[in-house]
Amino acid sequence: MRRSLVLTDETARHPFLASLPAHVRHTPPPEPIERGWRLTAQDLRDFLLAYCACLMAALIYIA
């Protein structure tokens, strides 16, 4: 079977991908990442609860 060199795309960098049409290889651009942290009171409460629980468990294990 003979294939035409026009059907390949050198930017695909792989023989299988080069044989696929351009619209199949096209991937949509990634969505923008939301930046910034939002620390809420619930986050602080959960952290303190976990910290105190681990501290108490360590103290009970040591004593």
N, C-alpha and C positions, 0 to 999 in steps of 0.2 A: 504494500500500500504506500502510495506516494502522497506526502503532504506538502502543501505550499508553504514556503517560508513566510509568506505574508500573514498567515493565520496565527503566528506566534507573537508573543509580546516579551521583549527582553527585560522589562521591568518586573516581571513576575518572579524571576529568579528560580523557577523550578519547572521542569518539563511539563508536569501535569497542569500546573497553574497557568503556564503559558499557552496551553491548548484551549483553555476555557475562554469564553467571550468576556469582554471587559465588564459588561453589566453584571455578570455572575461574580466576578472577583471584587467588585466595588463594595466597600464596607462604609457604613455611615460614620461621620465624625463622632468622636466621643462627646457625651454630654458634659457640660461644664460642671466642675466639682464645687459644691457649696463650701465656702471657706469659713472658718471661724468656729469656735467652740461656744456652746451655750450651756453654762452650768446653772442648773436649777436647784431649788431647795430640796427637791426629792433626791437628786443625785448626791447632795451633801449628806442628807439623812441616811441614805443607803450605804455610803462610804463609812460613816461613823458607826453605823450598826454592825457592819462587817468587821471593822477595826476592833471594836469593843468585844465582839464575839471571839475573834481570834486571840486577842489579848487574854481574855478570861480562860480560854481553852489552854493556852500556853501556861498561864499561872497555875491552873489546876493540875496540869501534867507535871510541872516542876515541883509543886508542893506535895 
